[in-house]
Amino acid sequence: MRPDGIVIAIDGPAGVGKSTVGKLVAARVGYRFISTGKMYRALAWQALERGQDLESDGGLVKLALSLRWEFPKGSGPEADILLDGRKLELELVEERVSKASSAIARLPGVRLFMKEMQRQAGLRGGVVMEGRDIGTNVFPDAELKIYLDASAAARAKRRVGQLRGQGLPADYDEILDFIKKRDAQDSGRAVNPLRKADDASYVDSTELPRDQVVAAIVDLFNLATKKY
């Protein structure tokens, strides 16, 4: 076993609730929670703020390397994200940032930079890490891999509720269209496409209440830790 426990890798498509579920699982088992999607969003936000070309892989990697990335302990299980000392919160849920992060996430240099940073963040274990390729690329040796799924319609409905709950505008049809396009892009990209790892447990949350999803993953965690 790693020094601080196992790695729980949660992968799945956009809007499936990986962050919400991951934070709840982390709280239940006493682990840290890391959202790798927020790392991409943080870089996308900074690129938009600076007018960086979102098609320039080299330029984005140079930008990422120039920033001071910090992940201090937050008020709950999730680590905060600070760029050059600025804590990012609402900036990371803007739709323009979401679309920009989708664009930069397909670039090989950006993905390699993120992979190395994510591996360092979770290397000691005791972590729930969610993303698109955690179990297949970042931590193929994760002790527990989950592929969390849900229908596109269910995911769009949840995203609308999340945004409106934060006082932000949200159009269901526009978000549903974006989710479908993001699914196609994530699963069809040449570099580390979204897919279920061969040894991952599949959890379909379309019809399941959130608490049942969390309970199912905690049960899998208890089984996994008995091996170590």
C-alpha positions, 0 to 999 in steps of 0.5 A: 500500500502507498504511504497514505492509503490507496488511490481511488480513480473515478473516470466518466463523461462530462457532467456525470457528477464525478466531483460531487460523488468524489468529494462525498466518498473522500469525506466518508473514507477520510481521504483527500479529493482532487478534481483534475477537471478543475486543473484544466479549467484553471489553465483555461481560465488563465489562458482566456484572461491573457488572450492566449491562443487555445490552439497553441499547445506549446504556448499553453504549456509555456503558460502552465509552467510559468504559473505557481500552482498550489493545492492547499487543504480546503475547508472540506476534503477537496484541495483548493486551487491557487494560481499565483496566489489567487484562489479560484472558485466561481471562475472555474464554473463559467461556461466559457471556461468549460468550453475552453477547457474542452478545447485545451484538454485534447492537446498532448503537451497540456495533457502531459503537463497535467498528468505529471502534476496529477501523479505528484499530487496523488502519488502517496495515496489516500486520495480520490481523484476524478477526471477522464483518464485517471484509471487509464493514463494518470494512475493505471496502477490505481487500487480502485477504479470506477467508471461513473456514467449517466445518460446525456439528458440526466447530466444536462439536467444536473448541470442546469440545476448546479449553475442556477443554484449558483445564480448563473444562467443556464439553458438546458438545450444548449448544455445538452448539445455541449455535453453530447459534443464533449462526449464525442470529443473526449471519446474520439480524441487521439491522445488518452481518450475517455474510456472505461479501464478494463479493470474498472467497476462500472456505475450507472448513476442515471436512475440512482440517488446520489447517496446510493452511488456513494454507498456503492463506491464506499463498499468497493473501497472497503473490498479493495482495502482488504487486499492490502 
